[in-house]
Amino acid sequence: KNWLFAGSPDGARASALLYTLVETAKLNGLEPYRYIRFLLEKIVAAKERDDFHNLLPNRVRKEEVDSFFLTR
């Protein structure tokens, strides 16, 4: 029933996309909060389709996300 509170079809779609990213990150051994922060920092530099694809949780290595936080 959580989908009843999405507010609109667009809101439900946005929620579904976010939940999918979080769950896929978990399945790939990534800590969701760290992955989402990593994604939001890196996505601004993405220009080509491959740049965006390489930021998906199944293509990002855990070491890459972890090292991103060590340099902060």
Order of alpha helices (4+ residues) and beta strands (2+ residues): alpha-alpha-alpha-alpha
